[in-house]
Amino acid sequence: MISNNHSGLIQFLQEELSISSSSIQVALRHCEQDPGPLPMVLWQYGLITLEQLEKVYDWMETA
């Protein structure tokens, strides 16, 4: 279910932001039904805060 392009991001979400794997799985299921960027889906469903979303995009720029 986790694609290679998401593996680094998921590792960052879990290790740096302490996002639960269940929250990530919920977001991944929503991405399958309605494709969109994983960080935005997490934020839209209230699984991460706006501050965490900014950290994710900062990380993505440097990764």
Backbone atoms as SQL, in Angstrom:
CREATE TABLE atoms (id INTEGER PRIMARY KEY, chain TEXT, resi INTEGER, resn TEXT, atom TEXT, x REAL, y REAL, z REAL);
INSERT INTO atoms VALUES
  (1, 'A', 1, 'MET', 'N', 0.818, -1.200, 0.000),
  (2, 'A', 1, 'MET', 'CA', 0.000, 0.000, 0.000),
  (3, 'A', 1, 'MET', 'C', 0.862, 1.264, 0.000),
  (4, 'A', 2, 'ILE', 'N', 2.073, 1.171, 0.573),
  (5, 'A', 2, 'ILE', 'CA', 2.958, 2.321, 0.638),
  (6, 'A', 2, 'ILE', 'C', 3.895, 2.283, -0.558),
  (7, 'A', 3, 'SER', 'N', 3.814, 3.307, -1.401),
  (8, 'A', 3, 'SER', 'CA', 4.669, 3.350, -2.574),
  (9, 'A', 3, 'SER', 'C', 6.051, 3.841, -2.176),
  (10, 'A', 4, 'ASN', 'N', 7.022, 3.593, -3.053),
  (11, 'A', 4, 'ASN', 'CA', 8.392, 4.014, -2.771),
  (12, 'A', 4, 'ASN', 'C', 8.512, 5.516, -2.612),
  (13, 'A', 5, 'ASN', 'N', 7.727, 6.284, -3.367),
  (14, 'A', 5, 'ASN', 'CA', 7.827, 7.733, -3.265),
  (15, 'A', 5, 'ASN', 'C', 7.222, 8.262, -1.964),
  (16, 'A', 6, 'HIS', 'N', 6.455, 7.449, -1.259),
  (17, 'A', 6, 'HIS', 'CA', 5.899, 7.863, 0.026),
  (18, 'A', 6, 'HIS', 'C', 6.724, 7.374, 1.214),
  (19, 'A', 7, 'SER', 'N', 7.617, 6.402, 1.007),
  (20, 'A', 7, 'SER', 'CA', 8.292, 5.780, 2.142),
  (21, 'A', 7, 'SER', 'C', 9.128, 6.765, 2.954),
  (22, 'A', 8, 'GLY', 'N', 9.884, 7.637, 2.294),
  (23, 'A', 8, 'GLY', 'CA', 10.677, 8.637, 3.014),
  (24, 'A', 8, 'GLY', 'C', 9.790, 9.621, 3.751),
  (25, 'A', 9, 'LEU', 'N', 8.726, 10.035, 3.108),
  (26, 'A', 9, 'LEU', 'CA', 7.785, 10.967, 3.725),
  (27, 'A', 9, 'LEU', 'C', 7.127, 10.332, 4.945),
  (28, 'A', 10, 'ILE', 'N', 6.724, 9.093, 4.828),
  (29, 'A', 10, 'ILE', 'CA', 6.069, 8.408, 5.942),
  (30, 'A', 10, 'ILE', 'C', 7.035, 8.243, 7.108),
  (31, 'A', 11, 'GLN', 'N', 8.276, 7.930, 6.795),
  (32, 'A', 11, 'GLN', 'CA', 9.280, 7.819, 7.850),
  (33, 'A', 11, 'GLN', 'C', 9.441, 9.158, 8.568),
  (34, 'A', 12, 'PHE', 'N', 9.484, 10.261, 7.815),
  (35, 'A', 12, 'PHE', 'CA', 9.579, 11.594, 8.407),
  (36, 'A', 12, 'PHE', 'C', 8.358, 11.880, 9.285),
  (37, 'A', 13, 'LEU', 'N', 7.169, 11.577, 8.777),
  (38, 'A', 13, 'LEU', 'CA', 5.946, 11.832, 9.536),
  (39, 'A', 13, 'LEU', 'C', 5.949, 11.090, 10.864),
  (40, 'A', 14, 'GLN', 'N', 6.400, 9.845, 10.849),
  (41, 'A', 14, 'GLN', 'CA', 6.385, 9.032, 12.059),
  (42, 'A', 14, 'GLN', 'C', 7.504, 9.425, 13.024),
  (43, 'A', 15, 'GLU', 'N', 8.713, 9.627, 12.498),
  (44, 'A', 15, 'GLU', 'CA', 9.855, 9.868, 13.374),
  (45, 'A', 15, 'GLU', 'C', 9.963, 11.311, 13.846),
  (46, 'A', 16, 'GLU', 'N', 9.709, 12.255, 12.964),
  (47, 'A', 16, 'GLU', 'CA', 9.902, 13.669, 13.316),
  (48, 'A', 16, 'GLU', 'C', 8.639, 14.324, 13.865),
  (49, 'A', 17, 'LEU', 'N', 7.485, 13.922, 13.367),
  (50, 'A', 17, 'LEU', 'CA', 6.240, 14.579, 13.773),
  (51, 'A', 17, 'LEU', 'C', 5.360, 13.685, 14.654),
  (52, 'A', 18, 'SER', 'N', 5.799, 12.455, 14.874),
  (53, 'A', 18, 'SER', 'CA', 5.064, 11.499, 15.719),
  (54, 'A', 18, 'SER', 'C', 3.623, 11.279, 15.259),
  (55, 'A', 19, 'ILE', 'N', 3.436, 11.197, 13.940),
  (56, 'A', 19, 'ILE', 'CA', 2.114, 10.912, 13.383),
  (57, 'A', 19, 'ILE', 'C', 1.912, 9.394, 13.447),
  (58, 'A', 20, 'SER', 'N', 0.775, 8.976, 13.939),
  (59, 'A', 20, 'SER', 'CA', 0.524, 7.536, 14.096),
  (60, 'A', 20, 'SER', 'C', 0.374, 6.858, 12.741),
  (61, 'A', 21, 'SER', 'N', 0.744, 5.569, 12.712),
  (62, 'A', 21, 'SER', 'CA', 0.589, 4.829, 11.463),
  (63, 'A', 21, 'SER', 'C', -0.870, 4.698, 11.078),
  (64, 'A', 22, 'SER', 'N', -1.763, 4.661, 12.053),
  (65, 'A', 22, 'SER', 'CA', -3.187, 4.565, 11.707),
  (66, 'A', 22, 'SER', 'C', -3.664, 5.846, 11.006),
  (67, 'A', 23, 'SER', 'N', -3.183, 6.997, 11.441),
  (68, 'A', 23, 'SER', 'CA', -3.539, 8.257, 10.767),
  (69, 'A', 23, 'SER', 'C', -3.006, 8.272, 9.347),
  (70, 'A', 24, 'ILE', 'N', -1.793, 7.785, 9.180),
  (71, 'A', 24, 'ILE', 'CA', -1.191, 7.741, 7.850),
  (72, 'A', 24, 'ILE', 'C', -1.968, 6.784, 6.952),
  (73, 'A', 25, 'GLN', 'N', -2.385, 5.646, 7.486),
  (74, 'A', 25, 'GLN', 'CA', -3.152, 4.676, 6.698),
  (75, 'A', 25, 'GLN', 'C', -4.492, 5.268, 6.261),
  (76, 'A', 26, 'VAL', 'N', -5.146, 6.008, 7.144),
  (77, 'A', 26, 'VAL', 'CA', -6.410, 6.670, 6.790),
  (78, 'A', 26, 'VAL', 'C', -6.182, 7.617, 5.616),
  (79, 'A', 27, 'ALA', 'N', -5.128, 8.420, 5.709),
  (80, 'A', 27, 'ALA', 'CA', -4.832, 9.383, 4.646),
  (81, 'A', 27, 'ALA', 'C', -4.503, 8.666, 3.336),
  (82, 'A', 28, 'LEU', 'N', -3.746, 7.572, 3.419),
  (83, 'A', 28, 'LEU', 'CA', -3.408, 6.829, 2.203),
  (84, 'A', 28, 'LEU', 'C', -4.653, 6.250, 1.539),
  (85, 'A', 29, 'ARG', 'N', -5.602, 5.778, 2.346),
  (86, 'A', 29, 'ARG', 'CA', -6.852, 5.266, 1.775),
  (87, 'A', 29, 'ARG', 'C', -7.618, 6.383, 1.067),
  (88, 'A', 30, 'HIS', 'N', -7.639, 7.569, 1.664),
  (89, 'A', 30, 'HIS', 'CA', -8.319, 8.697, 1.024),
  (90, 'A', 30, 'HIS', 'C', -7.607, 9.098, -0.265),
  (91, 'A', 31, 'CYS', 'N', -6.277, 9.003, -0.283),
  (92, 'A', 31, 'CYS', 'CA', -5.515, 9.323, -1.499),
  (93, 'A', 31, 'CYS', 'C', -5.861, 8.368, -2.631),
  (94, 'A', 32, 'GLU', 'N', -6.135, 7.112, -2.305),
  (95, 'A', 32, 'GLU', 'CA', -6.505, 6.141, -3.335),
  (96, 'A', 32, 'GLU', 'C', -7.850, 6.495, -3.960),
  (97, 'A', 33, 'GLN', 'N', -8.788, 6.949, -3.133),
  (98, 'A', 33, 'GLN', 'CA', -10.132, 7.268, -3.617),
  (99, 'A', 33, 'GLN', 'C', -10.179, 8.627, -4.307),
  (100, 'A', 34, 'ASP', 'N', -9.457, 9.588, -3.778),
  (101, 'A', 34, 'ASP', 'CA', -9.464, 10.953, -4.302),
  (102, 'A', 34, 'ASP', 'C', -8.029, 11.450, -4.317),
  (103, 'A', 35, 'PRO', 'N', -7.295, 11.160, -5.391),
  (104, 'A', 35, 'PRO', 'CA', -5.857, 11.455, -5.417),
  (105, 'A', 35, 'PRO', 'C', -5.538, 12.905, -5.082),
  (106, 'A', 36, 'GLY', 'N', -4.528, 13.051, -4.278),
  (107, 'A', 36, 'GLY', 'CA', -4.035, 14.355, -3.885),
  (108, 'A', 36, 'GLY', 'C', -2.759, 14.161, -3.098),
  (109, 'A', 37, 'PRO', 'N', -2.029, 15.234, -2.839),
  (110, 'A', 37, 'PRO', 'CA', -0.786, 15.104, -2.089),
  (111, 'A', 37, 'PRO', 'C', -1.056, 14.606, -0.661),
  (112, 'A', 38, 'LEU', 'N', -0.310, 13.616, -0.238),
  (113, 'A', 38, 'LEU', 'CA', -0.495, 13.034, 1.089),
  (114, 'A', 38, 'LEU', 'C', -0.485, 14.075, 2.202),
  (115, 'A', 39, 'PRO', 'N', 0.461, 15.021, 2.217),
  (116, 'A', 39, 'PRO', 'CA', 0.446, 16.018, 3.308),
  (117, 'A', 39, 'PRO', 'C', -0.852, 16.822, 3.362),
  (118, 'A', 40, 'MET', 'N', -1.387, 17.175, 2.189),
  (119, 'A', 40, 'MET', 'CA', -2.637, 17.949, 2.170),
  (120, 'A', 40, 'MET', 'C', -3.811, 17.117, 2.672),
  (121, 'A', 41, 'VAL', 'N', -3.825, 15.850, 2.323),
  (122, 'A', 41, 'VAL', 'CA', -4.903, 14.968, 2.791),
  (123, 'A', 41, 'VAL', 'C', -4.833, 14.842, 4.307),
  (124, 'A', 42, 'LEU', 'N', -3.629, 14.669, 4.845),
  (125, 'A', 42, 'LEU', 'CA', -3.474, 14.594, 6.299),
  (126, 'A', 42, 'LEU', 'C', -4.022, 15.852, 6.962),
  (127, 'A', 43, 'TRP', 'N', -3.717, 17.008, 6.398),
  (128, 'A', 43, 'TRP', 'CA', -4.166, 18.272, 6.980),
  (129, 'A', 43, 'TRP', 'C', -5.680, 18.457, 6.811),
  (130, 'A', 44, 'GLN', 'N', -6.202, 18.141, 5.631),
  (131, 'A', 44, 'GLN', 'CA', -7.636, 18.322, 5.373),
  (132, 'A', 44, 'GLN', 'C', -8.494, 17.484, 6.323),
  (133, 'A', 45, 'TYR', 'N', -7.995, 16.326, 6.703),
  (134, 'A', 45, 'TYR', 'CA', -8.755, 15.460, 7.602),
  (135, 'A', 45, 'TYR', 'C', -8.398, 15.679, 9.060),
  (136, 'A', 46, 'GLY', 'N', -7.642, 16.728, 9.346),
  (137, 'A', 46, 'GLY', 'CA', -7.326, 17.079, 10.722),
  (138, 'A', 46, 'GLY', 'C', -6.337, 16.134, 11.388),
  (139, 'A', 47, 'LEU', 'N', -5.545, 15.432, 10.586),
  (140, 'A', 47, 'LEU', 'CA', -4.598, 14.473, 11.140),
  (141, 'A', 47, 'LEU', 'C', -3.246, 15.112, 11.454),
  (142, 'A', 48, 'ILE', 'N', -2.991, 16.297, 10.865),
  (143, 'A', 48, 'ILE', 'CA', -1.828, 17.097, 11.226),
  (144, 'A', 48, 'ILE', 'C', -2.260, 18.555, 11.313),
  (145, 'A', 49, 'THR', 'N', -1.491, 19.347, 12.032),
  (146, 'A', 49, 'THR', 'CA', -1.788, 20.774, 12.173),
  (147, 'A', 49, 'THR', 'C', -1.188, 21.545, 11.002),
  (148, 'A', 50, 'LEU', 'N', -1.554, 22.796, 10.889),
  (149, 'A', 50, 'LEU', 'CA', -0.999, 23.647, 9.848),
  (150, 'A', 50, 'LEU', 'C', 0.512, 23.792, 10.042),
  (151, 'A', 51, 'GLU', 'N', 0.944, 23.908, 11.284),
  (152, 'A', 51, 'GLU', 'CA', 2.381, 24.009, 11.579),
  (153, 'A', 51, 'GLU', 'C', 3.118, 22.746, 11.124),
  (154, 'A', 52, 'GLN', 'N', 2.519, 21.583, 11.379),
  (155, 'A', 52, 'GLN', 'CA', 3.126, 20.325, 10.931),
  (156, 'A', 52, 'GLN', 'C', 3.148, 20.247, 9.408),
  (157, 'A', 53, 'LEU', 'N', 2.100, 20.733, 8.770),
  (158, 'A', 53, 'LEU', 'CA', 2.045, 20.751, 7.306),
  (159, 'A', 53, 'LEU', 'C', 3.196, 21.581, 6.747),
  (160, 'A', 54, 'GLU', 'N', 3.465, 22.716, 7.358),
  (161, 'A', 54, 'GLU', 'CA', 4.580, 23.560, 6.921),
  (162, 'A', 54, 'GLU', 'C', 5.907, 22.830, 7.088),
  (163, 'A', 55, 'LYS', 'N', 6.064, 22.103, 8.192),
  (164, 'A', 55, 'LYS', 'CA', 7.297, 21.337, 8.414),
  (165, 'A', 55, 'LYS', 'C', 7.457, 20.259, 7.356),
  (166, 'A', 56, 'VAL', 'N', 6.351, 19.625, 6.980),
  (167, 'A', 56, 'VAL', 'CA', 6.406, 18.580, 5.956),
  (168, 'A', 56, 'VAL', 'C', 6.872, 19.178, 4.630),
  (169, 'A', 57, 'TYR', 'N', 6.289, 20.312, 4.231),
  (170, 'A', 57, 'TYR', 'CA', 6.687, 20.910, 2.965),
  (171, 'A', 57, 'TYR', 'C', 8.112, 21.436, 3.021),
  (172, 'A', 58, 'ASP', 'N', 8.564, 21.929, 4.168),
  (173, 'A', 58, 'ASP', 'CA', 9.970, 22.324, 4.315),
  (174, 'A', 58, 'ASP', 'C', 10.874, 21.119, 4.129),
  (175, 'A', 59, 'TRP', 'N', 10.498, 19.989, 4.738),
  (176, 'A', 59, 'TRP', 'CA', 11.282, 18.760, 4.599),
  (177, 'A', 59, 'TRP', 'C', 11.297, 18.292, 3.149),
  (178, 'A', 60, 'MET', 'N', 10.156, 18.367, 2.488),
  (179, 'A', 60, 'MET', 'CA', 10.056, 17.902, 1.100),
  (180, 'A', 60, 'MET', 'C', 10.953, 18.729, 0.181),
  (181, 'A', 61, 'GLU', 'N', 11.110, 20.021, 0.475),
  (182, 'A', 61, 'GLU', 'CA', 11.966, 20.877, -0.353),
  (183, 'A', 61, 'GLU', 'C', 13.426, 20.470, -0.267),
  (184, 'A', 62, 'THR', 'N', 13.834, 19.974, 0.903),
  (185, 'A', 62, 'THR', 'CA', 15.234, 19.638, 1.095),
  (186, 'A', 62, 'THR', 'C', 15.531, 18.159, 0.869),
  (187, 'A', 63, 'ALA', 'N', 14.508, 17.343, 0.812),
  (188, 'A', 63, 'ALA', 'CA', 14.722, 15.894, 0.655),
  (189, 'A', 63, 'ALA', 'C', 15.069, 15.528, -0.772);
